[in-house]
């Protein structure tokens, strides 16, 4: 797929709204990792998000210690419907949730570090309402062993006529020396080690629970950039939308190396089939935010994202937009202005 003649203009985020503030105004405290759905029949927004604390925080669990599902009538002010703490899972950390409404109920994918091997995994919960997820009934979806990787996390769910598509970040497997193998999962987060890259893989399911995908690199849908690129270490798809012309656009988080693991930035990718993605931003990021997700609602786009503040903490914000990446809220392309 060729590069477009010109990238769509990045949105203006200067008039955005605060959705969730961090627990404390200090580095390592984050509120973010958003995922969003809009239900037209109920005219409500459903948001998933995560709270993080620095490693070694006294008095409770640290890292990704709490995740929640929240509801809003205006897309800005949310109240929690359901939440989970990492210690309820016996896990060192949790990351992004993914919520999908289907078959009269709700499906929730939860990514967390497996306490059995310190590798990231994804489990699923099903419930009649977003308030009633039962942790005791969760089922495995993707693990390091079933994907042939060193870990899998940060799910994004998209349902089409072909089934439920699960995009997830994977830590690519490669041969390790004994020293590297000992170090890879000692911190319970291989992403911070620099030992392997983190592309996005794709699995497809008829029901959102049983996913099939070839193991290892054959499942990768969006590769990392070449050596030296701004996204050479990570390419995490965080949102997918129709491009208004019969194809698809994705927002993805990228970083050049492990040092940027906590401060990724957002790029654009394109696809004609959801399976093979082409990077549209090889020379630099499109937005200085991470974990961007968006929905079309009430004839506007609602763009949610995590952003770093001047004090080093991260907060969750939303921008309400008339168009996004050249696409109108009704799904059509923005027509160029005539002289």
C-alpha positions as a Markdown table, in Angstrom:
| # | Residue | x | y | z |
|---|---|---|---|---|
| 1 | Unk | 0.0 | 0.0 | 0.0 |
| 2 | Unk | 1.6 | 3.3 | -1.0 |
| 3 | Unk | 2.0 | 6.2 | 1.2 |
| 4 | Unk | -0.7 | 8.9 | 0.9 |
| 5 | Unk | 0.3 | 12.1 | -0.9 |
| 6 | Unk | -0.2 | 13.9 | 2.4 |
| 7 | Unk | -1.0 | 12.8 | 6.0 |
| 8 | Unk | -4.3 | 14.0 | 7.4 |
| 9 | Unk | -3.9 | 16.9 | 9.7 |
| 10 | Unk | -3.4 | 16.0 | 13.4 |
| 11 | Unk | -6.3 | 17.1 | 15.6 |
| 12 | Unk | -6.1 | 20.2 | 17.8 |
| 13 | Unk | -6.2 | 19.0 | 21.4 |
| 14 | Unk | -6.0 | 22.4 | 23.0 |
| 15 | Unk | -9.7 | 22.5 | 24.0 |
| 16 | Unk | -9.7 | 18.9 | 25.5 |
| 17 | Unk | -11.3 | 18.0 | 28.8 |
| 18 | Unk | -9.9 | 16.2 | 31.8 |
| 19 | Unk | -11.6 | 12.8 | 32.4 |
| 20 | Unk | -9.4 | 11.3 | 35.1 |
| 21 | Unk | -6.6 | 12.8 | 37.1 |
| 22 | Unk | -3.7 | 10.7 | 38.6 |
| 23 | Unk | -3.8 | 9.7 | 42.2 |
| 24 | Unk | -0.9 | 12.0 | 43.0 |
| 25 | Unk | 0.8 | 14.7 | 40.9 |
| 26 | Unk | 4.1 | 12.9 | 40.7 |
| 27 | Unk | 6.0 | 10.8 | 38.1 |
| 28 | Unk | 4.8 | 7.1 | 38.0 |
| 29 | Unk | 1.2 | 8.0 | 39.0 |
| 30 | Unk | -1.0 | 7.6 | 35.9 |
| 31 | Unk | -4.7 | 7.6 | 35.0 |
| 32 | Unk | -5.1 | 6.4 | 31.4 |
| 33 | Unk | -5.1 | 3.4 | 29.2 |
| 34 | Unk | -8.6 | 4.3 | 27.9 |
| 35 | Unk | -10.9 | 2.2 | 25.8 |
| 36 | Unk | -14.3 | 3.6 | 24.8 |
| 37 | Unk | -17.7 | 2.5 | 23.5 |
| 38 | Unk | -20.8 | 4.5 | 22.7 |
| 39 | Unk | -24.3 | 2.9 | 22.9 |
| 40 | Unk | -26.7 | 4.9 | 20.6 |
| 41 | Unk | -29.8 | 3.0 | 21.9 |
| 42 | Unk | -29.0 | 4.0 | 25.5 |
| 43 | Unk | -27.2 | 7.3 | 24.6 |
| 44 | Unk | -24.3 | 6.6 | 26.9 |
| 45 | Unk | -20.6 | 6.2 | 26.8 |
| 46 | Unk | -18.8 | 3.3 | 28.4 |
| 47 | Unk | -15.1 | 3.8 | 29.3 |
| 48 | Unk | -12.4 | 1.5 | 30.5 |
| 49 | Unk | -9.3 | 2.9 | 32.2 |
| 50 | Unk | -6.4 | 2.0 | 34.4 |
| 51 | Unk | -4.7 | 3.6 | 37.4 |
| 52 | Unk | -1.0 | 3.1 | 38.0 |
| 53 | Unk | 1.4 | 3.8 | 40.9 |
| 54 | Unk | 5.2 | 3.8 | 40.9 |
| 55 | Unk | 7.1 | 0.6 | 41.6 |
| 56 | Unk | 7.7 | 0.1 | 45.3 |
| 57 | Unk | 4.8 | 2.3 | 46.5 |
| 58 | Unk | 4.2 | 1.7 | 50.2 |
| 59 | Unk | 0.8 | 0.9 | 51.6 |
| 60 | Unk | -0.8 | -1.1 | 48.7 |
| 61 | Unk | -0.4 | -2.6 | 45.3 |
| 62 | Unk | 1.8 | -0.7 | 42.8 |
| 63 | Unk | 2.2 | -0.5 | 39.0 |
| 64 | Unk | -1.1 | -1.1 | 37.2 |
| 65 | Unk | -3.1 | -1.6 | 40.5 |
| 66 | Unk | -6.7 | -0.8 | 39.5 |
| 67 | Unk | -8.8 | -0.9 | 36.4 |
| 68 | Unk | -12.4 | 0.1 | 36.0 |
| 69 | Unk | -15.5 | 0.3 | 33.7 |
| 70 | Unk | -17.2 | 3.7 | 33.9 |
| 71 | Unk | -20.3 | 5.3 | 32.4 |
| 72 | Unk | -21.1 | 8.8 | 31.2 |
| 73 | Unk | -24.1 | 10.7 | 29.7 |
| 74 | Unk | -21.9 | 13.4 | 28.1 |
| 75 | Unk | -18.6 | 11.7 | 27.3 |
| 76 | Unk | -16.7 | 13.8 | 29.8 |
| 77 | Unk | -17.9 | 13.2 | 33.4 |
| 78 | Unk | -17.8 | 9.5 | 34.2 |
| 79 | Unk | -18.7 | 7.4 | 37.2 |
| 80 | Unk | -17.5 | 3.9 | 37.9 |
| 81 | Unk | -19.7 | 0.9 | 37.4 |
| 82 | Unk | -17.2 | -1.9 | 38.1 |
| 83 | Unk | -13.5 | -2.2 | 39.1 |
| 84 | Unk | -10.8 | -4.7 | 39.8 |
| 85 | Unk | -7.5 | -4.5 | 41.7 |
| 86 | Unk | -4.3 | -6.3 | 40.7 |
| 87 | Unk | -4.1 | -8.1 | 44.1 |
| 88 | Unk | -7.6 | -9.6 | 43.4 |
| 89 | Unk | -5.8 | -11.5 | 40.6 |
| 90 | Unk | -2.7 | -12.2 | 42.5 |
| 91 | Unk | -0.9 | -10.2 | 39.7 |
| 92 | Unk | 2.0 | -7.7 | 39.9 |
| 93 | Unk | 0.2 | -5.5 | 37.3 |
| 94 | Unk | -2.7 | -4.9 | 35.0 |
| 95 | Unk | -2.8 | -3.0 | 31.7 |
| 96 | Unk | -5.5 | -2.2 | 29.2 |
| 97 | Unk | -9.1 | -3.5 | 29.3 |
| 98 | Unk | -11.2 | -4.0 | 26.2 |
| 99 | Unk | -15.1 | -3.9 | 26.3 |
| 100 | Unk | -17.5 | -5.1 | 23.7 |
| 101 | Unk | -21.3 | -5.3 | 23.7 |
| 102 | Unk | -22.6 | -8.4 | 21.8 |
| 103 | Unk | -25.4 | -11.0 | 21.9 |
| 104 | Unk | -27.4 | -9.0 | 24.5 |
| 105 | Unk | -24.5 | -8.9 | 27.0 |
| 106 | Unk | -21.0 | -7.6 | 27.5 |
| 107 | Unk | -17.5 | -9.1 | 26.9 |
| 108 | Unk | -14.5 | -7.7 | 28.8 |
| 109 | Unk | -10.9 | -8.6 | 28.0 |
| 110 | Unk | -8.4 | -8.0 | 30.8 |
| 111 | Unk | -4.6 | -8.0 | 30.4 |
| 112 | Unk | -2.5 | -8.7 | 33.4 |
| 113 | Unk | 0.8 | -10.3 | 34.4 |
| 114 | Unk | 0.4 | -14.0 | 35.0 |
| 115 | Unk | 1.7 | -14.7 | 38.5 |
| 116 | Unk | 2.7 | -18.2 | 37.4 |
| 117 | Unk | 5.4 | -17.1 | 35.0 |
| 118 | Unk | 5.6 | -13.2 | 35.1 |
| 119 | Unk | 4.4 | -13.0 | 31.5 |
| 120 | Unk | 1.6 | -10.8 | 30.2 |
| 121 | Unk | -1.7 | -12.6 | 29.3 |
| 122 | Unk | -5.3 | -11.8 | 28.3 |
| 123 | Unk | -8.4 | -13.2 | 30.0 |
| 124 | Unk | -12.1 | -12.7 | 29.2 |
| 125 | Unk | -15.2 | -12.1 | 31.4 |
| 126 | Unk | -18.8 | -12.2 | 30.2 |
| 127 | Unk | -21.8 | -10.5 | 31.9 |
| 128 | Unk | -25.3 | -9.3 | 31.3 |
| 129 | Unk | -24.4 | -5.7 | 32.4 |
| 130 | Unk | -21.1 | -3.8 | 32.8 |
| 131 | Unk | -21.7 | -3.8 | 36.6 |
| 132 | Unk | -21.8 | -7.6 | 37.0 |
| 133 | Unk | -18.5 | -9.0 | 35.8 |
| 134 | Unk | -17.3 | -11.9 | 38.0 |
| 135 | Unk | -13.6 | -12.4 | 38.3 |
| 136 | Unk | -14.1 | -16.0 | 39.4 |
| 137 | Unk | -15.6 | -16.8 | 36.0 |
| 138 | Unk | -12.8 | -15.4 | 33.8 |
| 139 | Unk | -11.4 | -17.6 | 31.1 |
| 140 | Unk | -8.1 | -17.6 | 29.2 |
| 141 | Unk | -8.0 | -15.9 | 25.8 |
| 142 | Unk | -4.4 | -15.5 | 24.8 |
| 143 | Unk | -1.2 | -16.4 | 26.8 |
| 144 | Unk | 2.5 | -16.4 | 26.0 |
| 145 | Unk | 2.4 | -20.2 | 25.5 |
| 146 | Unk | -0.6 | -20.2 | 23.2 |
| 147 | Unk | 0.7 | -17.4 | 21.0 |
| 148 | Unk | 4.3 | -18.5 | 20.8 |
| 149 | Unk | 5.5 | -15.2 | 22.3 |
| 150 | Unk | 7.1 | -13.9 | 25.5 |
| 151 | Unk | 3.8 | -12.2 | 26.5 |
| 152 | Unk | 0.6 | -10.6 | 25.1 |
| 153 | Unk | -1.3 | -7.6 | 26.4 |
| 154 | Unk | -3.3 | -4.4 | 25.7 |
| 155 | Unk | -6.3 | -5.8 | 23.8 |
| 156 | Unk | -8.4 | -3.9 | 21.3 |
| 157 | Unk | -11.6 | -5.4 | 20.1 |
| 158 | Unk | -13.3 | -4.8 | 16.7 |
| 159 | Unk | -16.4 | -6.7 | 15.5 |
| 160 | Unk | -17.1 | -7.1 | 11.8 |
| 161 | Unk | -19.1 | -9.6 | 9.7 |
| 162 | Unk | -16.0 | -11.8 | 9.8 |
| 163 | Unk | -16.0 | -12.1 | 13.6 |
| 164 | Unk | -14.4 | -10.5 | 16.6 |
| 165 | Unk | -10.9 | -9.2 | 15.8 |
| 166 | Unk | -8.5 | -8.9 | 18.7 |
| 167 | Unk | -5.5 | -6.7 | 18.2 |
| 168 | Unk | -2.9 | -7.1 | 21.0 |
| 169 | Unk | 0.7 | -6.2 | 21.7 |
| 170 | Unk | 3.1 | -9.2 | 21.7 |
| 171 | Unk | 6.6 | -9.5 | 22.9 |
| 172 | Unk | 8.3 | -11.3 | 20.0 |
| 173 | Unk | 10.0 | -14.6 | 20.9 |
| 174 | Unk | 13.6 | -14.9 | 20.0 |
| 175 | Unk | 16.6 | -17.1 | 21.2 |
| 176 | Unk | 17.8 | -15.9 | 24.6 |
| 177 | Unk | 21.2 | -16.5 | 26.2 |
| 178 | Unk | 20.9 | -17.9 | 29.8 |
| 179 | Unk | 21.6 | -14.5 | 31.2 |
| 180 | Unk | 18.9 | -12.9 | 29.0 |
| 181 | Unk | 16.4 | -15.6 | 29.9 |
| 182 | Unk | 17.0 | -15.0 | 33.6 |
| 183 | Unk | 16.5 | -11.2 | 33.1 |
| 184 | Unk | 13.6 | -11.3 | 30.6 |
| 185 | Unk | 10.8 | -11.7 | 33.1 |
| 186 | Unk | 12.5 | -11.0 | 36.4 |
| 187 | Unk | 10.8 | -7.6 | 36.7 |
| 188 | Unk | 7.4 | -9.0 | 35.5 |
| 189 | Unk | 7.5 | -6.7 | 32.5 |
| 190 | Unk | 9.6 | -7.7 | 29.6 |
| 191 | Unk | 8.7 | -4.4 | 27.8 |
| 192 | Unk | 11.1 | -2.5 | 30.1 |
| 193 | Unk | 14.1 | -4.8 | 29.3 |
| 194 | Unk | 14.8 | -4.0 | 25.7 |
| 195 | Unk | 15.3 | -7.8 | 25.1 |
| 196 | Unk | 12.7 | -8.1 | 22.3 |
| 197 | Unk | 10.5 | -5.9 | 20.2 |
| 198 | Unk | 6.7 | -5.3 | 20.7 |
| 199 | Unk | 4.6 | -5.5 | 17.5 |
| 200 | Unk | 0.8 | -5.9 | 17.2 |
| 201 | Unk | -0.7 | -9.3 | 16.5 |
| 202 | Unk | -4.2 | -10.2 | 15.3 |
| 203 | Unk | -6.4 | -13.1 | 16.3 |
| 204 | Unk | -10.0 | -13.7 | 15.2 |
| 205 | Unk | -12.9 | -15.3 | 17.0 |
| 206 | Unk | -16.6 | -16.1 | 16.3 |
| 207 | Unk | -17.6 | -15.3 | 19.8 |
| 208 | Unk | -14.9 | -13.2 | 21.4 |
| 209 | Unk | -13.7 | -16.0 | 23.6 |
| 210 | Unk | -12.1 | -18.7 | 21.4 |
| 211 | Unk | -9.5 | -17.0 | 19.2 |
| 212 | Unk | -7.5 | -18.6 | 16.4 |
| 213 | Unk | -4.2 | -17.3 | 15.0 |
| 214 | Unk | -1.0 | -18.8 | 13.8 |
| 215 | Unk | 1.7 | -18.7 | 16.5 |
| 216 | Unk | 4.6 | -16.3 | 16.6 |
| 217 | Unk | 5.4 | -13.9 | 13.8 |
| 218 | Unk | 2.8 | -15.2 | 11.4 |
| 219 | Unk | 0.1 | -13.6 | 13.5 |
| 220 | Unk | 1.8 | -10.1 | 13.5 |
| 221 | Unk | -0.3 | -7.5 | 11.8 |
| 222 | Unk | 1.7 | -4.3 | 12.4 |
| 223 | Unk | 5.5 | -4.7 | 12.6 |
| 224 | Unk | 7.8 | -2.3 | 14.4 |
| 225 | Unk | 9.7 | 0.2 | 12.3 |
| 226 | Unk | 13.3 | -0.4 | 11.1 |
| 227 | Unk | 16.3 | 0.1 | 13.3 |
| 228 | Unk | 16.7 | 3.7 | 14.2 |
| 229 | Unk | 13.1 | 4.6 | 13.6 |
| 230 | Unk | 10.9 | 6.4 | 16.2 |
| 231 | Unk | 8.8 | 3.2 | 16.4 |
| 232 | Unk | 11.5 | 0.6 | 16.1 |
| 233 | Unk | 10.8 | -1.0 | 19.5 |
| 234 | Unk | 7.0 | -0.9 | 19.8 |
| 235 | Unk | 3.9 | -0.7 | 17.5 |
| 236 | Unk | 0.8 | -1.1 | 19.6 |
| 237 | Unk | -2.5 | -0.6 | 17.8 |
| 238 | Unk | -4.9 | 1.2 | 20.2 |
| 239 | Unk | -7.9 | 2.1 | 17.9 |
| 240 | Unk | -9.2 | 1.1 | 14.4 |
| 241 | Unk | -11.7 | 3.1 | 12.3 |
| 242 | Unk | -13.0 | 3.0 | 8.7 |
| 243 | Unk | -11.0 | 5.5 | 6.6 |
| 244 | Unk | -14.1 | 6.7 | 4.7 |
| 245 | Unk | -12.9 | 5.2 | 1.5 |
| 246 | Unk | -13.4 | 1.5 | 2.0 |
| 247 | Unk | -10.3 | 0.8 | 4.0 |
| 248 | Unk | -9.1 | 1.1 | 7.6 |
| 249 | Unk | -7.0 | 3.5 | 9.7 |
| 250 | Unk | -5.3 | 2.5 | 13.0 |
| 251 | Unk | -3.8 | 4.6 | 15.8 |
| 252 | Unk | -0.8 | 3.0 | 17.2 |
| 253 | Unk | 1.7 | 3.7 | 20.0 |
| 254 | Unk | 5.4 | 3.6 | 19.1 |
| 255 | Unk | 8.7 | 4.0 | 20.8 |
| 256 | Unk | 12.3 | 3.9 | 19.6 |
| 257 | Unk | 13.6 | 1.7 | 22.4 |
| 258 | Unk | 12.9 | 0.5 | 25.9 |
| 259 | Unk | 13.7 | 3.9 | 27.4 |
| 260 | Unk | 10.5 | 5.2 | 25.7 |
| 261 | Unk | 8.3 | 2.4 | 27.1 |
| 262 | Unk | 6.5 | 4.7 | 29.5 |
| 263 | Unk | 6.2 | 7.7 | 27.1 |
| 264 | Unk | 5.1 | 6.3 | 23.7 |
| 265 | Unk | 3.7 | 8.5 | 21.0 |
| 266 | Unk | 0.9 | 8.0 | 18.5 |
| 267 | Unk | 1.3 | 7.1 | 14.8 |
| 268 | Unk | -1.1 | 6.2 | 12.0 |
| 269 | Unk | -1.3 | 3.0 | 10.0 |
| 270 | Unk | -3.6 | 1.8 | 7.1 |
| 271 | Unk | -5.0 | -1.5 | 5.9 |
| 272 | Unk | -7.4 | -2.8 | 3.3 |
| 273 | Unk | -8.2 | -6.1 | 5.2 |
| 274 | Unk | -7.4 | -5.6 | 8.9 |
| 275 | Unk | -4.7 | -8.3 | 8.7 |
| 276 | Unk | -1.8 | -6.4 | 7.1 |
| 277 | Unk | -1.0 | -2.9 | 8.2 |
| 278 | Unk | 1.2 | -0.3 | 6.6 |
| 279 | Unk | 2.8 | 2.5 | 8.7 |
| 280 | Unk | 1.8 | 6.0 | 7.4 |
| 281 | Unk | 4.1 | 7.8 | 9.8 |
| 282 | Unk | 7.6 | 6.3 | 9.3 |
| 283 | Unk | 9.4 | 9.6 | 9.9 |
| 284 | Unk | 7.8 | 10.6 | 13.3 |
| 285 | Unk | 4.7 | 10.4 | 15.4 |
| 286 | Unk | 1.4 | 12.0 | 14.5 |
| 287 | Unk | 0.3 | 12.9 | 18.1 |
| 288 | Unk | 2.2 | 13.4 | 21.3 |
| 289 | Unk | -0.2 | 11.2 | 23.3 |
| 290 | Unk | -0.6 | 7.4 | 24.0 |
| 291 | Unk | -3.4 | 4.9 | 24.2 |
| 292 | Unk | -5.6 | 6.9 | 22.0 |
| 293 | Unk | -9.1 | 5.5 | 21.3 |
| 294 | Unk | -12.2 | 7.2 | 19.8 |
| 295 | Unk | -15.9 | 6.8 | 19.0 |
| 296 | Unk | -18.4 | 8.6 | 16.8 |
| 297 | Unk | -21.3 | 9.9 | 18.9 |
| 298 | Unk | -23.9 | 12.7 | 18.5 |
| 299 | Unk | -22.4 | 13.8 | 15.2 |
| 300 | Unk | -18.9 | 14.4 | 16.8 |
| 301 | Unk | -15.8 | 12.4 | 17.4 |
| 302 | Unk | -14.8 | 11.8 | 21.0 |
| 303 | Unk | -11.0 | 11.1 | 21.2 |
| 304 | Unk | -9.7 | 9.7 | 24.5 |
| 305 | Unk | -6.0 | 9.5 | 25.3 |
| 306 | Unk | -3.4 | 9.4 | 28.0 |
| 307 | Unk | -1.1 | 12.4 | 28.2 |
| 308 | Unk | 2.0 | 13.2 | 30.2 |
| 309 | Unk | 1.8 | 16.4 | 32.4 |
| 310 | Unk | 4.5 | 18.8 | 33.3 |
| 311 | Unk | 4.8 | 17.2 | 36.8 |
| 312 | Unk | 5.6 | 13.8 | 35.2 |
| 313 | Unk | 2.2 | 12.2 | 36.0 |
| 314 | Unk | -0.2 | 11.0 | 33.3 |
| 315 | Unk | -3.8 | 12.0 | 33.0 |
| 316 | Unk | -6.8 | 10.8 | 30.9 |
| 317 | Unk | -8.4 | 13.4 | 28.6 |
| 318 | Unk | -11.0 | 13.6 | 25.8 |
| 319 | Unk | -11.2 | 16.0 | 22.8 |
| 320 | Unk | -14.5 | 16.5 | 21.0 |
| 321 | Unk | -13.9 | 16.9 | 17.3 |
| 322 | Unk | -15.9 | 17.7 | 14.1 |
| 323 | Unk | -13.6 | 15.4 | 12.0 |
| 324 | Unk | -10.7 | 13.1 | 12.6 |
| 325 | Unk | -7.9 | 12.1 | 10.2 |
| 326 | Unk | -10.0 | 13.2 | 7.3 |
| 327 | Unk | -13.1 | 11.2 | 8.3 |
| 328 | Unk | -16.4 | 12.7 | 9.3 |
| 329 | Unk | -18.3 | 11.3 | 12.3 |
| 330 | Unk | -20.8 | 9.7 | 9.9 |
| 331 | Unk | -18.0 | 7.7 | 8.4 |
| 332 | Unk | -17.6 | 9.6 | 5.1 |
| 333 | Unk | -14.5 | 11.4 | 3.9 |
| 334 | Unk | -14.0 | 15.1 | 4.6 |
| 335 | Unk | -14.4 | 16.9 | 1.3 |
| 336 | Unk | -11.7 | 19.4 | 0.4 |
| 337 | Unk | -12.8 | 23.0 | 0.6 |
| 338 | Unk | -13.6 | 24.7 | -2.7 |
| 339 | Unk | -12.2 | 28.1 | -3.6 |
